[in-house]
Amino acid sequence: MDTPNYLGFLNPIHITWRKGTSDDPYIDRIDFATVVNQRVQLLEIPDKTFRVKINGMVEINYDNLKTKDISPNEFYVDYSNGFILFHQSMEGKTLSISYKGRGFIAYPSERIYHYDEKNNVTESLYDIIENSKATIQEALNKISDYQEIRNNVVIAINNANIATSNANNSANEAYIASDLAKKAYESTKIVFKPYVQTFNDILTTYPNPEFGWTVQVYDSGIRYRFDGKDWIPIDLLGGNIPKASEYVDGLMSKDDYQKLKSFPVELKDRVLVFVLPSYLGIGVQGVLGRFPFDGEIVSIRAFCGTAGTTDTLISIEKSTDLINWTSILSNNLRIKAGNNFDDNSCVVQTTDVSQGDIFRINVLQSGENAKDFTVEIKIKI
């Protein structure tokens, strides 16, 4: 292969990366791609931290991978080049692939090569394009010469057979070259049209589409292109990724969404705990507790390590400025003589808690010989 001289590195690989910061974050992408030769090429290089997700399939990750080692429900991601390998049973299937896009790598045509049946490099994509352009130009030149050839046929009747044969060959080459050029153009042709609200609006807004028309659907963010027969999804803009549900992947995978819904409500409860000295003195104790969230008091309980021979009576007070204190109980905590736990008779009259509220313990009556007290205030945020 004769590789053209382009003065060293004037045709480098161009790599465009995002930083993955708040100012330049990786973008959420969902590519719709068809498996060809057991692989899919993503439109961008995926981020390895967030991984690639395909509904109903499992990513495998190990070195020296062979495609025959992949199971039907598995896939392997090359995070350096942005392609995915699949089991041969996935051939021809169109998949929805979600990932975080880091950017893309643009290869110059001089660095993309064609191999023959013996796996030898024969020519680059640049050579193919340049040769095709030369062939097309030659065909166009021959078309322009056709009239002259026809006139020469009239003038030189003795060469009519040769001239006619040359003219037919030129016309055939021109047709082949023109058809190849047309197909190459139509395969990449995109004509953007104004967006619509839903996919059904495409059918009514554009009842007679032309090849290459491209329309974005606002409610899903999916961009559709007309291939001459059907509207095919080709892209999904990150800003309009649908919300996750039990059935659809989106800003959160449906598996994570279901797991989140299964978490018990009690996970939102916080407990403010007061541990008091061995023996209680009558009056306000020196331990204060500040709550950092807005919330609602669910319950207040108290217990002691050593039961007293008389009752213990405790009040809970709240303040915002450490000067003005108000009791939040209409019926105070009571630990009866001979018991380690309160009798569950306290009534909270002020349940609302604001961020920054401060709580303290006021012992109204200390049980004789009782010690090692703990008071717990459970607050739902």
C-alpha positions in Angstrom: 0.0 0.0 0.0 1.4 3.4 -1.0 0.6 5.6 2.0 0.6 9.4 1.0 3.1 11.6 2.7 1.3 14.2 4.9 4.4 15.8 6.5 4.6 13.7 9.6 1.8 14.4 12.1 -0.5 16.8 10.3 -3.3 14.3 10.5 -3.4 13.3 14.2 -6.2 11.5 16.1 -8.4 14.2 17.7 -9.7 13.3 21.2 -12.3 15.5 22.9 -12.8 14.7 26.6 -15.1 16.2 29.2 -13.6 16.8 32.6 -16.3 15.1 34.7 -16.5 18.1 37.0 -19.5 20.3 37.9 -18.4 22.8 35.3 -17.8 20.2 32.6 -19.7 17.0 33.6 -20.1 13.8 31.8 -23.4 13.7 30.0 -26.1 11.0 30.3 -26.6 9.2 27.0 -28.9 6.5 25.7 -27.8 5.0 22.3 -30.1 2.9 20.2 -27.8 0.5 18.3 -28.0 -2.8 16.3 -25.6 -5.6 17.0 -23.5 -6.3 13.9 -20.7 -8.9 13.9 -21.4 -9.4 17.6 -20.5 -5.8 18.5 -21.9 -2.3 18.9 -19.9 0.9 18.6 -21.1 3.6 21.0 -21.4 7.2 19.8 -19.1 8.3 22.7 -16.5 6.8 25.0 -18.3 5.6 28.2 -17.2 6.4 31.7 -15.9 3.3 33.5 -16.9 4.5 37.0 -20.7 4.7 36.1 -20.5 1.6 33.8 -22.6 0.8 30.8 -26.2 -0.5 31.5 -28.3 -2.6 29.2 -31.8 -3.7 30.4 -31.9 -7.5 31.2 -28.2 -8.0 30.6 -25.1 -8.3 32.8 -21.7 -6.7 32.1 -18.6 -9.0 32.4 -15.2 -7.6 33.1 -12.0 -9.6 32.6 -8.9 -9.6 30.3 -8.1 -11.8 27.3 -11.8 -12.0 26.4 -13.0 -14.1 23.5 -16.4 -13.6 22.0 -17.2 -17.3 22.4 -16.8 -16.9 26.2 -19.7 -14.5 26.4 -23.1 -15.9 27.5 -26.4 -14.8 25.7 -27.3 -12.5 28.7 -23.8 -11.0 29.0 -21.8 -8.2 27.3 -18.3 -6.9 27.5 -17.3 -3.2 27.2 -14.1 -1.9 25.8 -13.9 1.4 27.8 -10.9 2.6 25.8 -12.5 2.5 22.4 -16.2 2.6 23.2 -17.4 -0.7 21.7 -19.4 -3.6 23.2 -19.1 -7.3 22.5 -22.1 -9.7 22.6 -23.0 -13.4 22.2 -23.7 -14.4 18.6 -27.4 -15.0 19.5 -27.7 -11.1 19.9 -26.8 -10.6 16.2 -29.2 -8.1 14.5 -31.0 -7.1 17.7 -31.5 -3.4 18.5 -30.7 -2.4 22.1 -31.1 0.6 24.4 -27.7 1.3 25.9 -27.3 3.9 28.7 -24.0 5.4 30.0 -22.1 8.5 30.9 -20.4 10.0 27.9 -16.8 11.2 28.4 -16.3 12.5 24.9 -15.2 11.0 21.6 -12.1 10.0 19.5 -12.0 11.2 15.9 -9.7 9.2 13.6 -8.4 10.7 10.4 -9.2 8.7 7.2 -5.4 8.1 6.7 -5.3 6.0 9.9 -8.3 3.7 9.0 -7.2 0.7 7.0 -8.8 -2.0 4.8 -7.5 -5.6 5.0 -7.7 -8.3 2.3 -8.7 -11.9 2.8 -5.2 -12.7 4.0 -5.4 -10.0 6.7 -2.9 -7.8 4.9 -3.3 -4.0 4.9 -4.1 -3.0 1.3 -5.3 0.6 1.5 -6.5 3.3 3.9 -9.9 4.8 4.0 -8.3 8.0 2.6 -7.1 6.0 -0.4 -10.6 4.5 -1.0 -12.2 8.0 -0.8 -9.6 9.6 -3.1 -9.8 6.7 -5.6 -13.6 6.9 -5.5 -13.4 10.6 -6.1 -11.0 10.0 -9.1 -13.4 7.3 -10.4 -16.4 9.6 -10.1 -14.5 12.5 -11.8 -13.4 10.2 -14.5 -16.9 9.0 -15.0 -18.2 12.6 -15.2 -15.5 13.4 -17.7 -16.5 10.5 -19.8 -20.1 11.6 -19.7 -19.0 15.0 -21.0 -17.0 13.3 -23.7 -20.0 11.2 -24.8 -21.3 13.8 -27.2 -17.9 14.1 -28.8 -17.6 10.4 -29.1 -21.1 10.3 -30.7 -20.0 13.0 -33.2 -16.9 11.0 -34.0 -19.0 8.0 -34.7 -21.0 9.9 -37.3 -17.8 11.3 -38.8 -15.8 8.0 -38.6 -18.4 5.3 -39.4 -15.7 2.7 -39.8 -15.0 3.0 -36.1 -18.6 2.9 -35.1 -18.4 -0.4 -33.3 -15.4 0.6 -31.2 -16.8 4.0 -30.4 -20.2 2.6 -29.4 -18.5 0.0 -27.1 -16.5 2.8 -25.5 -19.6 4.9 -25.0 -21.5 2.1 -23.4 -18.7 1.3 -21.1 -18.3 4.9 -20.1 -22.1 5.2 -19.4 -22.1 2.0 -17.3 -19.1 3.2 -15.2 -20.8 6.6 -14.8 -24.0 4.9 -13.6 -22.2 2.7 -11.1 -20.2 5.6 -9.7 -23.2 7.8 -9.5 -25.3 5.1 -7.8 -22.5 4.5 -5.2 -22.2 8.2 -4.6 -26.0 8.5 -4.1 -26.1 5.6 -1.7 -23.2 7.0 0.3 -24.9 10.4 0.5 -28.3 9.0 1.5 -26.8 6.8 4.3 -25.6 10.0 6.1 -28.2 12.5 5.0 -29.9 14.3 7.9 -32.4 17.1 7.4 -33.6 18.5 10.7 -37.2 19.4 11.1 -39.0 21.3 14.0 -39.6 19.2 17.1 -43.0 17.7 18.1 -44.5 16.8 21.5 -45.0 13.0 21.0 -44.0 10.3 18.6 -47.6 10.2 17.3 -47.3 13.9 16.4 -44.5 13.0 13.9 -47.0 10.9 11.9 -49.5 13.7 11.7 -47.1 16.7 11.4 -45.0 15.0 8.7 -47.4 12.6 6.8 -45.2 12.6 3.7 -41.6 12.5 5.0 -38.5 12.5 2.7 -35.4 10.4 3.1 -33.2 11.8 5.9 -35.8 13.9 7.7 -34.9 14.0 11.4 -37.4 15.1 14.2 -36.9 15.2 17.9 -39.8 14.2 20.3 -40.0 16.6 23.2 -41.6 14.3 25.9 -38.9 11.6 25.6 -36.0 13.4 24.1 -35.6 10.7 21.4 -34.5 11.9 17.9 -36.0 10.0 14.9 -34.7 9.8 11.3 -36.8 8.6 8.3 -34.9 5.9 6.4 -37.3 5.9 3.5 -39.7 3.4 5.1 -39.8 3.9 8.9 -39.0 6.5 11.5 -35.9 5.0 13.3 -34.7 6.3 16.7 -31.0 7.4 16.4 -30.3 9.5 19.5 -31.5 10.6 22.9 -30.5 14.0 24.3 -29.3 13.9 27.9 -31.5 16.8 29.1 -34.7 15.0 28.3 -34.0 11.5 29.6 -37.3 10.1 31.0 -37.7 9.5 34.7 -37.1 6.0 36.0 -40.1 3.9 37.1 -40.7 0.2 37.9 -40.7 -0.5 34.2 -38.4 2.0 32.4 -34.7 2.9 32.7 -34.0 6.6 33.0 -32.3 9.0 35.3 -32.2 6.0 37.7 -32.3 2.4 36.6 -35.5 0.6 37.3 -33.7 -1.9 39.6 -32.3 1.0 41.7 -35.7 2.7 41.7 -37.5 -0.5 43.0 -34.8 -0.9 45.7 -35.2 2.7 46.8 -39.0 2.2 47.1 -38.4 -0.9 49.2 -36.5 1.0 51.9 -38.5 1.2 55.2 -39.9 4.6 56.2 -38.0 4.2 59.5 -34.8 5.1 57.6 -35.9 8.8 57.8 -36.0 8.6 61.7 -33.3 10.3 63.8 -32.8 9.7 67.5 -31.5 12.4 69.9 -30.0 10.6 72.9 -29.2 12.1 76.4 -27.0 10.1 78.7 -27.3 11.4 82.2 -24.9 11.1 85.3 -25.0 8.1 87.6 -27.4 9.7 90.1 -29.7 12.5 89.1 -30.0 15.8 90.8 -33.3 17.7 90.9 -33.6 20.4 88.2 -32.2 21.2 84.8 -29.3 18.8 83.7 -26.2 20.1 82.1 -26.5 18.1 78.9 -28.0 19.9 75.8 -28.9 18.4 72.4 -29.3 20.4 69.1 -31.2 18.9 66.2 -30.0 19.9 62.7 -33.1 19.2 60.6 -36.8 20.1 60.4 -38.9 17.2 61.6 -41.6 15.8 63.8 -41.3 14.0 67.2 -42.4 10.4 66.9 -41.8 9.2 70.5 -39.9 9.9 73.7 -38.7 7.0 75.9 -36.5 6.8 79.0 -34.8 4.0 81.0 -32.3 3.6 83.8 -29.5 1.0 84.5 -30.5 0.7 88.2 -34.2 0.9 89.2 -35.1 3.2 92.1 -37.3 2.6 95.1 -39.4 5.6 94.3 -40.8 7.2 91.1 -38.7 9.3 88.8 -40.4 12.2 86.9 -38.7 13.9 83.9 -39.7 16.9 81.7 -38.3 17.6 78.2 -37.8 21.3 77.3 -37.1 23.1 74.0 -35.5 26.4 73.1 -34.2 28.3 70.1 -32.0 30.8 71.9 -30.9 29.1 75.1 -32.8 31.8 77.1 -36.5 30.9 76.7 -37.4 27.3 77.4 -40.8 25.6 77.0 -41.8 22.1 78.0 -43.0 20.0 75.1 -44.8 17.4 77.3 -48.3 17.7 78.6 -47.7 14.5 80.6 -44.1 14.0 81.7 -41.9 10.9 81.5 -42.4 8.6 84.5 -40.3 5.6 85.6 -42.1 3.9 88.4 -40.4 2.5 91.5 -38.8 -0.9 90.8 -38.9 -0.4 87.0 -36.0 0.2 84.6 -38.2 1.6 81.8 -40.7 4.5 81.7 -44.4 3.5 81.8 -45.1 4.9 78.3 -47.6 7.4 79.6 -45.9 10.6 78.5 -47.8 12.8 76.0 -46.0 15.1 73.5 -48.0 18.3 73.1 -45.5 20.1 70.8 -44.3 17.6 68.0 -42.9 20.1 65.4 -39.1 20.4 65.3 -37.4 23.2 63.5 -33.8 23.1 62.3 -31.5 24.2 65.2 -34.0 23.6 68.0 -32.2 22.8 71.3 -33.5 20.3 73.9 -32.6 19.7 77.5 -33.7 17.5 80.5 -35.4 18.8 83.6 -35.7 16.3 86.4 -38.8 17.0 88.5 -38.4 14.1 90.8 -35.4 11.8 91.2 -36.1 8.2 92.3 -34.2 7.1 95.3 -31.2 4.8 94.5 -32.0 5.1 90.7 -29.0 5.8 88.4 -27.5 5.7 84.9 -30.4 7.3 83.0 -30.8 7.5 79.1 -33.5 9.5 77.4 -34.3 9.0 73.7 -36.2 11.4 71.4 -37.1 9.9 68.1 -37.7 12.5 65.3 -38.9 11.8 61.8 -37.4 14.1 59.2 
